[in-house]
């Protein structure tokens, strides 16, 4: 198994992010989004593209590589992944090696 980002001629990363804090900032004084933003969110949600992770079966925890804690988290993940897939584990180790304190934009979690 390979990380989606490492599949030749693939489609890039497995997931993208919607910045919910930024999205909240885009609401107008009336607490609503502009119609084009609201329509886009509704369309993507209906298409199953947006997953809010708001149920026990869909919840998730996102770690950006620049997060100060990412290196340790990814290293631990890679060690466990190595028990079932060495290629996949090596790719996660590569991410770990350039994350956390090794990342040029390292910052504390927010």
Backbone as XML, in Angstrom:
<?xml version="1.0"?>
<chain id="A" units="angstrom">
  <residue number="1" name="UNK">
    <atom name="N" x="0.844" y="-1.170" z="0.000"/>
    <atom name="CA" x="0.000" y="0.000" z="0.000"/>
    <atom name="C" x="0.895" y="1.240" z="0.000"/>
  </residue>
  <residue number="2" name="UNK">
    <atom name="N" x="0.447" y="2.268" z="-0.710"/>
    <atom name="CA" x="1.181" y="3.527" z="-0.770"/>
    <atom name="C" x="0.265" y="4.649" z="-0.313"/>
  </residue>
  <residue number="3" name="UNK">
    <atom name="N" x="0.877" y="5.701" z="0.192"/>
    <atom name="CA" x="0.102" y="6.906" z="0.459"/>
    <atom name="C" x="-0.397" y="7.445" z="-0.879"/>
  </residue>
  <residue number="4" name="UNK">
    <atom name="N" x="-1.618" y="7.938" z="-0.929"/>
    <atom name="CA" x="-2.172" y="8.454" z="-2.183"/>
    <atom name="C" x="-1.252" y="9.487" z="-2.820"/>
  </residue>
  <residue number="5" name="UNK">
    <atom name="N" x="-0.623" y="10.309" z="-2.006"/>
    <atom name="CA" x="0.253" y="11.363" z="-2.518"/>
    <atom name="C" x="1.457" y="10.803" z="-3.271"/>
  </residue>
  <residue number="6" name="UNK">
    <atom name="N" x="1.779" y="9.523" z="-3.052"/>
    <atom name="CA" x="2.953" y="8.913" z="-3.670"/>
    <atom name="C" x="2.620" y="7.959" z="-4.820"/>
  </residue>
  <residue number="7" name="UNK">
    <atom name="N" x="1.377" y="7.910" z="-5.234"/>
    <atom name="CA" x="0.986" y="7.050" z="-6.347"/>
    <atom name="C" x="1.267" y="7.792" z="-7.651"/>
  </residue>
  <residue number="8" name="UNK">
    <atom name="N" x="2.129" y="7.241" z="-8.513"/>
    <atom name="CA" x="2.427" y="7.913" z="-9.780"/>
    <atom name="C" x="1.147" y="8.161" z="-10.587"/>
  </residue>
  <residue number="9" name="UNK">
    <atom name="N" x="1.028" y="9.343" z="-11.138"/>
    <atom name="CA" x="-0.142" y="9.745" z="-11.918"/>
    <atom name="C" x="-1.438" y="9.612" z="-11.121"/>
  </residue>
  <residue number="10" name="UNK">
    <atom name="N" x="-1.321" y="9.719" z="-9.795"/>
    <atom name="CA" x="-2.499" y="9.638" z="-8.933"/>
    <atom name="C" x="-3.235" y="10.963" z="-8.870"/>
  </residue>
  <residue number="11" name="UNK">
    <atom name="N" x="-4.080" y="11.079" z="-7.903"/>
    <atom name="CA" x="-4.896" y="12.270" z="-7.765"/>
    <atom name="C" x="-4.465" y="13.156" z="-6.596"/>
  </residue>
  <residue number="12" name="UNK">
    <atom name="N" x="-3.288" y="12.950" z="-6.070"/>
    <atom name="CA" x="-2.804" y="13.778" z="-4.966"/>
    <atom name="C" x="-3.137" y="13.168" z="-3.622"/>
  </residue>
  <residue number="13" name="UNK">
    <atom name="N" x="-3.274" y="14.013" z="-2.642"/>
    <atom name="CA" x="-3.563" y="13.539" z="-1.284"/>
    <atom name="C" x="-4.936" y="12.887" z="-1.205"/>
  </residue>
  <residue number="14" name="UNK">
    <atom name="N" x="-5.082" y="11.999" z="-0.248"/>
    <atom name="CA" x="-6.354" y="11.308" z="-0.051"/>
    <atom name="C" x="-7.433" y="12.284" z="0.403"/>
  </residue>
  <residue number="15" name="UNK">
    <atom name="N" x="-7.063" y="13.262" z="1.219"/>
    <atom name="CA" x="-8.019" y="14.210" z="1.775"/>
    <atom name="C" x="-7.575" y="15.635" z="1.532"/>
  </residue>
  <residue number="16" name="UNK">
    <atom name="N" x="-8.530" y="16.551" z="1.573"/>
    <atom name="CA" x="-8.273" y="17.980" z="1.612"/>
    <atom name="C" x="-8.859" y="18.498" z="2.921"/>
  </residue>
  <residue number="17" name="UNK">
    <atom name="N" x="-8.666" y="19.739" z="3.196"/>
    <atom name="CA" x="-9.197" y="20.308" z="4.436"/>
    <atom name="C" x="-10.091" y="21.495" z="4.136"/>
  </residue>
  <residue number="18" name="UNK">
    <atom name="N" x="-11.138" y="21.594" z="4.891"/>
    <atom name="CA" x="-11.932" y="22.816" z="4.915"/>
    <atom name="C" x="-11.601" y="23.474" z="6.244"/>
  </residue>
  <residue number="19" name="UNK">
    <atom name="N" x="-11.169" y="24.695" z="6.191"/>
    <atom name="CA" x="-10.812" y="25.423" z="7.403"/>
    <atom name="C" x="-12.090" y="25.992" z="8.017"/>
  </residue>
  <residue number="20" name="UNK">
    <atom name="N" x="-12.646" y="25.267" z="8.979"/>
    <atom name="CA" x="-13.923" y="25.663" z="9.564"/>
    <atom name="C" x="-13.855" y="27.004" z="10.283"/>
  </residue>
  <residue number="21" name="UNK">
    <atom name="N" x="-12.737" y="27.319" z="10.901"/>
    <atom name="CA" x="-12.605" y="28.631" z="11.558"/>
    <atom name="C" x="-12.667" y="29.745" z="10.522"/>
  </residue>
  <residue number="22" name="UNK">
    <atom name="N" x="-11.982" y="29.551" z="9.401"/>
    <atom name="CA" x="-12.015" y="30.551" z="8.329"/>
    <atom name="C" x="-13.409" y="30.645" z="7.729"/>
  </residue>
  <residue number="23" name="UNK">
    <atom name="N" x="-14.054" y="29.514" z="7.566"/>
    <atom name="CA" x="-15.406" y="29.493" z="7.035"/>
    <atom name="C" x="-16.350" y="30.295" z="7.935"/>
  </residue>
  <residue number="24" name="UNK">
    <atom name="N" x="-16.205" y="30.151" z="9.233"/>
    <atom name="CA" x="-17.033" y="30.911" z="10.170"/>
    <atom name="C" x="-16.796" y="32.415" z="10.024"/>
  </residue>
  <residue number="25" name="UNK">
    <atom name="N" x="-15.548" y="32.797" z="9.746"/>
    <atom name="CA" x="-15.222" y="34.218" z="9.563"/>
    <atom name="C" x="-15.903" y="34.806" z="8.331"/>
  </residue>
  <residue number="26" name="UNK">
    <atom name="N" x="-16.254" y="33.968" z="7.372"/>
    <atom name="CA" x="-16.860" y="34.434" z="6.125"/>
    <atom name="C" x="-18.355" y="34.714" z="6.251"/>
  </residue>
  <residue number="27" name="UNK">
    <atom name="N" x="-18.924" y="34.377" z="7.397"/>
    <atom name="CA" x="-20.340" y="34.668" z="7.594"/>
    <atom name="C" x="-20.535" y="36.170" z="7.743"/>
  </residue>
  <residue number="28" name="UNK">
    <atom name="N" x="-21.620" y="36.641" z="7.206"/>
    <atom name="CA" x="-21.937" y="38.055" z="7.294"/>
    <atom name="C" x="-22.491" y="38.421" z="8.659"/>
  </residue>
  <residue number="29" name="UNK">
    <atom name="N" x="-22.849" y="39.688" z="8.824"/>
    <atom name="CA" x="-23.399" y="40.184" z="10.091"/>
    <atom name="C" x="-24.681" y="39.445" z="10.469"/>
  </residue>
  <residue number="30" name="UNK">
    <atom name="N" x="-25.394" y="38.939" z="9.463"/>
    <atom name="CA" x="-26.645" y="38.208" z="9.710"/>
    <atom name="C" x="-26.406" y="36.738" z="10.070"/>
  </residue>
  <residue number="31" name="UNK">
    <atom name="N" x="-25.119" y="36.323" z="10.133"/>
    <atom name="CA" x="-24.790" y="34.945" z="10.485"/>
    <atom name="C" x="-24.900" y="33.966" z="9.337"/>
  </residue>
  <residue number="32" name="UNK">
    <atom name="N" x="-25.021" y="34.490" z="8.118"/>
    <atom name="CA" x="-25.147" y="33.625" z="6.942"/>
    <atom name="C" x="-23.975" y="33.834" z="5.999"/>
  </residue>
  <residue number="33" name="UNK">
    <atom name="N" x="-23.709" y="32.803" z="5.193"/>
    <atom name="CA" x="-22.695" y="32.924" z="4.160"/>
    <atom name="C" x="-23.303" y="33.594" z="2.933"/>
  </residue>
  <residue number="34" name="UNK">
    <atom name="N" x="-22.431" y="34.095" z="2.094"/>
    <atom name="CA" x="-22.879" y="34.593" z="0.796"/>
    <atom name="C" x="-23.508" y="33.411" z="0.061"/>
  </residue>
  <residue number="35" name="UNK">
    <atom name="N" x="-24.507" y="33.678" z="-0.780"/>
    <atom name="CA" x="-25.211" y="32.576" z="-1.463"/>
    <atom name="C" x="-24.299" y="31.615" z="-2.212"/>
  </residue>
  <residue number="36" name="UNK">
    <atom name="N" x="-23.237" y="32.113" z="-2.856"/>
    <atom name="CA" x="-22.370" y="31.202" z="-3.617"/>
    <atom name="C" x="-21.592" y="30.260" z="-2.697"/>
  </residue>
  <residue number="37" name="UNK">
    <atom name="N" x="-21.218" y="30.735" z="-1.506"/>
    <atom name="CA" x="-20.510" y="29.872" z="-0.553"/>
    <atom name="C" x="-21.479" y="28.835" z="0.007"/>
  </residue>
  <residue number="38" name="UNK">
    <atom name="N" x="-22.643" y="29.270" z="0.407"/>
    <atom name="CA" x="-23.646" y="28.345" z="0.944"/>
    <atom name="C" x="-24.004" y="27.272" z="-0.089"/>
  </residue>
  <residue number="39" name="UNK">
    <atom name="N" x="-24.181" y="27.671" z="-1.339"/>
    <atom name="CA" x="-24.523" y="26.716" z="-2.397"/>
    <atom name="C" x="-23.388" y="25.718" z="-2.618"/>
  </residue>
  <residue number="40" name="UNK">
    <atom name="N" x="-22.159" y="26.206" z="-2.629"/>
    <atom name="CA" x="-21.001" y="25.318" z="-2.813"/>
    <atom name="C" x="-20.929" y="24.291" z="-1.688"/>
  </residue>
  <residue number="41" name="UNK">
    <atom name="N" x="-21.113" y="24.727" z="-0.459"/>
    <atom name="CA" x="-21.075" y="23.801" z="0.678"/>
    <atom name="C" x="-22.194" y="22.769" z="0.589"/>
  </residue>
  <residue number="42" name="UNK">
    <atom name="N" x="-23.379" y="23.206" z="0.224"/>
    <atom name="CA" x="-24.507" y="22.282" z="0.089"/>
    <atom name="C" x="-24.249" y="21.268" z="-1.020"/>
  </residue>
  <residue number="43" name="UNK">
    <atom name="N" x="-23.731" y="21.739" z="-2.156"/>
    <atom name="CA" x="-23.451" y="20.838" z="-3.278"/>
    <atom name="C" x="-22.402" y="19.795" z="-2.903"/>
  </residue>
  <residue number="44" name="UNK">
    <atom name="N" x="-21.327" y="20.234" z="-2.266"/>
    <atom name="CA" x="-20.256" y="19.302" z="-1.888"/>
    <atom name="C" x="-20.718" y="18.330" z="-0.807"/>
  </residue>
  <residue number="45" name="UNK">
    <atom name="N" x="-21.537" y="18.796" z="0.112"/>
    <atom name="CA" x="-22.064" y="17.913" z="1.149"/>
    <atom name="C" x="-22.973" y="16.858" z="0.535"/>
  </residue>
  <residue number="46" name="UNK">
    <atom name="N" x="-23.873" y="17.281" z="-0.341"/>
    <atom name="CA" x="-24.782" y="16.338" z="-1.010"/>
    <atom name="C" x="-24.019" y="15.307" z="-1.831"/>
  </residue>
  <residue number="47" name="UNK">
    <atom name="N" x="-22.916" y="15.712" z="-2.426"/>
    <atom name="CA" x="-22.118" y="14.805" z="-3.256"/>
    <atom name="C" x="-21.252" y="13.866" z="-2.417"/>
  </residue>
  <residue number="48" name="UNK">
    <atom name="N" x="-21.269" y="14.052" z="-1.112"/>
    <atom name="CA" x="-20.473" y="13.192" z="-0.239"/>
    <atom name="C" x="-18.999" y="13.546" z="-0.217"/>
  </residue>
  <residue number="49" name="UNK">
    <atom name="N" x="-18.664" y="14.766" z="-0.645"/>
    <atom name="CA" x="-17.273" y="15.203" z="-0.695"/>
    <atom name="C" x="-16.823" y="15.757" z="0.659"/>
  </residue>
  <residue number="50" name="UNK">
    <atom name="N" x="-17.731" y="16.364" z="1.383"/>
    <atom name="CA" x="-17.405" y="16.931" z="2.690"/>
    <atom name="C" x="-17.802" y="15.940" z="3.775"/>
  </residue>
  <residue number="51" name="UNK">
    <atom name="N" x="-16.873" y="15.619" z="4.638"/>
    <atom name="CA" x="-17.110" y="14.735" z="5.776"/>
    <atom name="C" x="-16.760" y="15.530" z="7.017"/>
  </residue>
  <residue number="52" name="UNK">
    <atom name="N" x="-17.739" y="15.871" z="7.812"/>
    <atom name="CA" x="-17.503" y="16.683" z="9.003"/>
    <atom name="C" x="-16.961" y="15.885" z="10.180"/>
  </residue>
  <residue number="53" name="UNK">
    <atom name="N" x="-16.932" y="14.572" z="10.063"/>
    <atom name="CA" x="-16.407" y="13.752" z="11.149"/>
    <atom name="C" x="-17.228" y="13.876" z="12.416"/>
  </residue>
  <residue number="54" name="UNK">
    <atom name="N" x="-18.520" y="14.073" z="12.268"/>
    <atom name="CA" x="-19.367" y="14.370" z="13.419"/>
    <atom name="C" x="-20.196" y="13.190" z="13.908"/>
  </residue>
  <residue number="55" name="UNK">
    <atom name="N" x="-19.785" y="11.982" z="13.524"/>
    <atom name="CA" x="-20.434" y="10.781" z="14.043"/>
    <atom name="C" x="-19.339" y="9.829" z="14.528"/>
  </residue>
  <residue number="56" name="UNK">
    <atom name="N" x="-19.687" y="8.881" z="15.389"/>
    <atom name="CA" x="-18.661" y="7.929" z="15.854"/>
    <atom name="C" x="-17.966" y="7.184" z="14.715"/>
  </residue>
  <residue number="57" name="UNK">
    <atom name="N" x="-18.666" y="6.938" z="13.622"/>
    <atom name="CA" x="-18.074" y="6.202" z="12.503"/>
    <atom name="C" x="-17.218" y="7.067" z="11.590"/>
  </residue>
  <residue number="58" name="UNK">
    <atom name="N" x="-17.377" y="8.393" z="11.672"/>
    <atom name="CA" x="-16.651" y="9.259" z="10.742"/>
    <atom name="C" x="-15.663" y="10.194" z="11.417"/>
  </residue>
  <residue number="59" name="UNK">
    <atom name="N" x="-15.585" y="10.171" z="12.750"/>
    <atom name="CA" x="-14.711" y="11.149" z="13.410"/>
    <atom name="C" x="-13.258" y="10.940" z="13.024"/>
  </residue>
  <residue number="60" name="UNK">
    <atom name="N" x="-12.481" y="12.010" z="13.097"/>
    <atom name="CA" x="-11.082" y="11.980" z="12.687"/>
    <atom name="C" x="-10.290" y="12.986" z="13.500"/>
  </residue>
  <residue number="61" name="UNK">
    <atom name="N" x="-8.980" y="12.937" z="13.352"/>
    <atom name="CA" x="-8.073" y="13.869" z="14.012"/>
    <atom name="C" x="-7.003" y="14.230" z="12.994"/>
  </residue>
  <residue number="62" name="UNK">
    <atom name="N" x="-6.989" y="15.470" z="12.573"/>
    <atom name="CA" x="-6.060" y="15.920" z="11.533"/>
    <atom name="C" x="-4.797" y="16.481" z="12.181"/>
  </residue>
  <residue number="63" name="UNK">
    <atom name="N" x="-3.652" y="16.108" z="11.631"/>
    <atom name="CA" x="-2.365" y="16.639" z="12.109"/>
    <atom name="C" x="-1.634" y="17.220" z="10.903"/>
  </residue>
  <residue number="64" name="UNK">
    <atom name="N" x="-1.365" y="18.499" z="10.944"/>
    <atom name="CA" x="-0.543" y="19.108" z="9.901"/>
    <atom name="C" x="0.921" y="18.800" z="10.193"/>
  </residue>
  <residue number="65" name="UNK">
    <atom name="N" x="1.709" y="18.667" z="9.146"/>
    <atom name="CA" x="3.122" y="18.347" z="9.351"/>
    <atom name="C" x="3.836" y="19.430" z="10.144"/>
  </residue>
  <residue number="66" name="UNK">
    <atom name="N" x="3.402" y="20.670" z="10.057"/>
    <atom name="CA" x="4.058" y="21.752" z="10.787"/>
    <atom name="C" x="3.733" y="21.761" z="12.280"/>
  </residue>
  <residue number="67" name="UNK">
    <atom name="N" x="2.779" y="20.966" z="12.705"/>
    <atom name="CA" x="2.426" y="20.865" z="14.123"/>
    <atom name="C" x="3.626" y="20.327" z="14.897"/>
  </residue>
  <residue number="68" name="UNK">
    <atom name="N" x="3.978" y="20.982" z="15.964"/>
    <atom name="CA" x="5.136" y="20.602" z="16.782"/>
    <atom name="C" x="5.093" y="19.132" z="17.203"/>
  </residue>
  <residue number="69" name="UNK">
    <atom name="N" x="3.904" y="18.588" z="17.379"/>
    <atom name="CA" x="3.749" y="17.205" z="17.846"/>
    <atom name="C" x="3.686" y="16.180" z="16.711"/>
  </residue>
  <residue number="70" name="UNK">
    <atom name="N" x="3.677" y="16.629" z="15.473"/>
    <atom name="CA" x="3.461" y="15.733" z="14.338"/>
    <atom name="C" x="4.538" y="14.666" z="14.181"/>
  </residue>
  <residue number="71" name="UNK">
    <atom name="N" x="5.780" y="15.026" z="14.389"/>
    <atom name="CA" x="6.856" y="14.053" z="14.214"/>
    <atom name="C" x="6.691" y="12.839" z="15.105"/>
  </residue>
  <residue number="72" name="UNK">
    <atom name="N" x="6.413" y="13.088" z="16.371"/>
    <atom name="CA" x="6.227" y="11.983" z="17.315"/>
    <atom name="C" x="4.998" y="11.160" z="16.971"/>
  </residue>
  <residue number="73" name="UNK">
    <atom name="N" x="3.915" y="11.838" z="16.613"/>
    <atom name="CA" x="2.676" y="11.130" z="16.280"/>
    <atom name="C" x="2.869" y="10.256" z="15.047"/>
  </residue>
  <residue number="74" name="UNK">
    <atom name="N" x="3.486" y="10.804" z="14.012"/>
    <atom name="CA" x="3.679" y="10.048" z="12.778"/>
    <atom name="C" x="4.695" y="8.922" z="12.944"/>
  </residue>
  <residue number="75" name="UNK">
    <atom name="N" x="5.713" y="9.137" z="13.753"/>
    <atom name="CA" x="6.686" y="8.075" z="14.019"/>
    <atom name="C" x="6.002" y="6.897" z="14.694"/>
  </residue>
  <residue number="76" name="UNK">
    <atom name="N" x="5.183" y="7.177" z="15.684"/>
    <atom name="CA" x="4.449" y="6.115" z="16.368"/>
    <atom name="C" x="3.517" y="5.394" z="15.404"/>
  </residue>
  <residue number="77" name="UNK">
    <atom name="N" x="2.843" y="6.148" z="14.561"/>
    <atom name="CA" x="1.942" y="5.563" z="13.557"/>
    <atom name="C" x="2.731" y="4.654" z="12.613"/>
  </residue>
  <residue number="78" name="UNK">
    <atom name="N" x="3.879" y="5.127" z="12.161"/>
    <atom name="CA" x="4.701" y="4.338" z="11.239"/>
    <atom name="C" x="5.189" y="3.044" z="11.877"/>
  </residue>
  <residue number="79" name="UNK">
    <atom name="N" x="5.536" y="3.102" z="13.138"/>
    <atom name="CA" x="5.987" y="1.887" z="13.837"/>
    <atom name="C" x="4.876" y="0.851" z="13.848"/>
  </residue>
  <residue number="80" name="UNK">
    <atom name="N" x="3.674" y="1.277" z="14.155"/>
    <atom name="CA" x="2.540" y="0.344" z="14.159"/>
    <atom name="C" x="2.233" y="-0.142" z="12.744"/>
  </residue>
  <residue number="81" name="UNK">
    <atom name="N" x="2.271" y="0.767" z="11.760"/>
    <atom name="CA" x="2.001" y="0.388" z="10.369"/>
    <atom name="C" x="3.014" y="-0.637" z="9.868"/>
  </residue>
  <residue number="82" name="UNK">
    <atom name="N" x="4.222" y="-0.586" z="10.377"/>
    <atom name="CA" x="5.273" y="-1.511" z="9.951"/>
    <atom name="C" x="4.928" y="-2.967" z="10.277"/>
  </residue>
  <residue number="83" name="UNK">
    <atom name="N" x="4.009" y="-3.172" z="11.208"/>
    <atom name="CA" x="3.627" y="-4.549" z="11.558"/>
    <atom name="C" x="2.782" y="-5.206" z="10.472"/>
  </residue>
  <residue number="84" name="UNK">
    <atom name="N" x="2.225" y="-4.386" z="9.556"/>
    <atom name="CA" x="1.408" y="-4.979" z="8.498"/>
    <atom name="C" x="1.783" y="-4.541" z="7.088"/>
  </residue>
  <residue number="85" name="UNK">
    <atom name="N" x="2.562" y="-3.453" z="6.946"/>
    <atom name="CA" x="2.920" y="-3.011" z="5.597"/>
    <atom name="C" x="4.180" y="-2.145" z="5.661"/>
  </residue>
  <residue number="86" name="UNK">
    <atom name="N" x="5.314" y="-2.730" z="5.308"/>
    <atom name="CA" x="6.594" y="-2.026" z="5.418"/>
    <atom name="C" x="6.709" y="-0.853" z="4.447"/>
  </residue>
  <residue number="87" name="UNK">
    <atom name="N" x="6.183" y="-0.984" z="3.242"/>
    <atom name="CA" x="6.251" y="0.101" z="2.264"/>
    <atom name="C" x="5.465" y="1.323" z="2.765"/>
  </residue>
  <residue number="88" name="UNK">
    <atom name="N" x="4.274" y="1.085" z="3.229"/>
    <atom name="CA" x="3.424" y="2.145" z="3.764"/>
    <atom name="C" x="4.098" y="2.802" z="4.971"/>
  </residue>
  <residue number="89" name="UNK">
    <atom name="N" x="4.631" y="1.979" z="5.864"/>
    <atom name="CA" x="5.312" y="2.498" z="7.055"/>
    <atom name="C" x="6.494" y="3.383" z="6.676"/>
  </residue>
  <residue number="90" name="UNK">
    <atom name="N" x="7.242" y="2.980" z="5.658"/>
    <atom name="CA" x="8.392" y="3.785" z="5.217"/>
    <atom name="C" x="7.936" y="5.145" z="4.699"/>
  </residue>
  <residue number="91" name="UNK">
    <atom name="N" x="6.808" y="5.179" z="4.005"/>
    <atom name="CA" x="6.300" y="6.453" z="3.497"/>
    <atom name="C" x="5.839" y="7.356" z="4.646"/>
  </residue>
  <residue number="92" name="UNK">
    <atom name="N" x="5.237" y="6.772" z="5.655"/>
    <atom name="CA" x="4.826" y="7.561" z="6.819"/>
    <atom name="C" x="6.057" y="8.043" z="7.589"/>
  </residue>
  <residue number="93" name="UNK">
    <atom name="N" x="7.075" y="7.190" z="7.693"/>
    <atom name="CA" x="8.337" y="7.606" z="8.343"/>
    <atom name="C" x="8.939" y="8.808" z="7.621"/>
  </residue>
  <residue number="94" name="UNK">
    <atom name="N" x="8.860" y="8.815" z="6.300"/>
    <atom name="CA" x="9.383" y="9.947" z="5.526"/>
    <atom name="C" x="8.642" y="11.227" z="5.889"/>
  </residue>
  <residue number="95" name="UNK">
    <atom name="N" x="7.329" y="11.135" z="6.047"/>
    <atom name="CA" x="6.559" y="12.307" z="6.493"/>
    <atom name="C" x="7.001" y="12.728" z="7.893"/>
  </residue>
  <residue number="96" name="UNK">
    <atom name="N" x="7.181" y="11.758" z="8.770"/>
    <atom name="CA" x="7.598" y="12.047" z="10.144"/>
    <atom name="C" x="8.942" y="12.758" z="10.171"/>
  </residue>
  <residue number="97" name="UNK">
    <atom name="N" x="9.848" y="12.339" z="9.290"/>
    <atom name="CA" x="11.195" y="12.928" z="9.261"/>
    <atom name="C" x="11.197" y="14.403" z="8.891"/>
  </residue>
  <residue number="98" name="UNK">
    <atom name="N" x="10.170" y="14.851" z="8.176"/>
    <atom name="CA" x="10.138" y="16.264" z="7.795"/>
    <atom name="C" x="9.003" y="17.030" z="8.462"/>
  </residue>
  <residue number="99" name="UNK">
    <atom name="N" x="8.509" y="16.487" z="9.561"/>
    <atom name="CA" x="7.409" y="17.133" z="10.274"/>
    <atom name="C" x="7.856" y="17.573" z="11.662"/>
  </residue>
  <residue number="100" name="UNK">
    <atom name="N" x="6.947" y="18.199" z="12.375"/>
    <atom name="CA" x="7.238" y="18.650" z="13.730"/>
    <atom name="C" x="8.397" y="19.619" z="13.748"/>
  </residue>
  <residue number="101" name="UNK">
    <atom name="N" x="9.343" y="19.387" z="14.631"/>
    <atom name="CA" x="10.480" y="20.304" z="14.771"/>
    <atom name="C" x="11.354" y="20.365" z="13.521"/>
  </residue>
  <residue number="102" name="UNK">
    <atom name="N" x="11.235" y="19.383" z="12.632"/>
    <atom name="CA" x="12.003" y="19.405" z="11.389"/>
    <atom name="C" x="11.322" y="20.214" z="10.286"/>
  </residue>
  <residue number="103" name="UNK">
    <atom name="N" x="10.102" y="20.620" z="10.511"/>
    <atom name="CA" x="9.345" y="21.362" z="9.504"/>
    <atom name="C" x="9.738" y="22.838" z="9.541"/>
  </residue>
  <residue number="104" name="UNK">
    <atom name="N" x="9.929" y="23.470" z="8.386"/>
    <atom name="CA" x="10.351" y="24.878" z="8.374"/>
    <atom name="C" x="9.326" y="25.840" z="8.987"/>
  </residue>
  <residue number="105" name="UNK">
    <atom name="N" x="8.081" y="25.425" z="9.059"/>
    <atom name="CA" x="7.049" y="26.286" z="9.648"/>
    <atom name="C" x="6.517" y="25.734" z="10.954"/>
  </residue>
  <residue number="106" name="UNK">
    <atom name="N" x="7.353" y="25.000" z="11.675"/>
    <atom name="CA" x="6.946" y="24.352" z="12.925"/>
    <atom name="C" x="6.259" y="25.354" z="13.864"/>
  </residue>
  <residue number="107" name="UNK">
    <atom name="N" x="5.132" y="24.924" z="14.445"/>
    <atom name="CA" x="4.432" y="25.780" z="15.387"/>
    <atom name="C" x="3.684" y="24.929" z="16.393"/>
  </residue>
  <residue number="108" name="UNK">
    <atom name="N" x="3.304" y="25.541" z="17.490"/>
    <atom name="CA" x="2.551" y="24.794" z="18.493"/>
    <atom name="C" x="1.155" y="24.509" z="17.968"/>
  </residue>
  <residue number="109" name="UNK">
    <atom name="N" x="0.544" y="23.431" z="18.433"/>
    <atom name="CA" x="-0.799" y="23.097" z="17.963"/>
    <atom name="C" x="-1.789" y="24.205" z="18.287"/>
  </residue>
  <residue number="110" name="UNK">
    <atom name="N" x="-2.761" y="24.360" z="17.419"/>
    <atom name="CA" x="-3.823" y="25.311" z="17.718"/>
    <atom name="C" x="-5.131" y="24.632" z="17.489"/>
  </residue>
</chain>
